[in-house]
Amino acid sequence: MFRSVAVALFILLTVGSCAQAETIRLATLEWPPYIGQELEQQGYVAEIIRTAFARSDIEVDLTFMPWKRTVEETRVGRFQGYVPEYFSQELRKDFVFSIPVPGGPLVLLARRGSGISYSTLKDLTPYRIGIVKGYVNTREFDAASYLNKQPFVDDLTNLRMLLRKRVDLVTMDLLVGLYLARKHLGGTRDIEALQPALEHKLLYLCFPKSRDDHLRLLVAFNSGITAMMADGTLAVIQDRHGFVQSEW
């Protein structure tokens, strides 16, 4: 009898161990209101990622770090993926891109009343433009070597450099600009977005080709996000985080 009980306990423990969810490590940055350690559920993007992977019994551990490190450490396989990224043909050499989720408009921000306007990128030649080190913007903008682009460590630093007149313009997601200005700079009264937007962006999760598990995780995430789009879960998460496209 004791032998039978021991065997039964062994089977139960073995099954329980096998049923435990896999945990993967993803790298990211502080990029509110999309993702951030102080946001509810760590933000819209974080909740979407966790929900999508949960459908394959995969748990997600997010590590927050500066963007350049996020990309480079994932590239060499220290993390199983990073998020959120804009699509880049150049990055496809080292990463596979997931099915995208909704993002926002990428714009040029200026000091209010600056009088700056543009129709094409050539019109921006006279201006100093703040960018974030390692960010993808648009293919045309990133290839425009004739522009005076000045790199800084993050979006908040860019906004501060703009208000201090160290640069004339900065590239930024509109919703990120709104959030940072309201939280850290006393509001949006001193800055404005130029029209037209550079591009309306989608957000991707990237998996490094340097890791053997990149295709398995890509399939798991894509399967989960596709189901969330079909059953309305994605829209519910967007609504809960207040992601309604708004005007400046």
Sequence and secondary structure as in RCSB ss.txt:
>XXXX:A:sequence
MFRSVAVALFILLTVGSCAQAETIRLATLEWPPYIGQELEQQGYVAEIIRTAFARSDIEVDLTFMPWKRTVEETR
VGRFQGYVPEYFSQELRKDFVFSIPVPGGPLVLLARRGSGISYSTLKDLTPYRIGIVKGYVNTREFDAASYLNKQ
PFVDDLTNLRMLLRKRVDLVTMDLLVGLYLARKHLGGTRDIEALQPALEHKLLYLCFPKSRDDHLRLLVAFNSGI
TAMMADGTLAVIQDRHGFVQSEW
>XXXX:A:secstr
 HHHHHHHHHHHHHHHHHHS EEEEEEE  BTTTB TTSGGG HHHHHHHHHHHTTTEEEEEEE  HHHHHHHHH
TTSSSEEEEE   TGGGGTEEE   EEEEEEEEEEETT     SSGGGGTTSEEEEETT    HHHHH TTSEEE
EESSHHHHHHHHHTTS SEEEEEHHHHHHHHHHHSS STTEEE SS SEEEEEEEEEETTSTTHHHHHHHHHHHH
HHHHHHTHHHHHHHHTT      
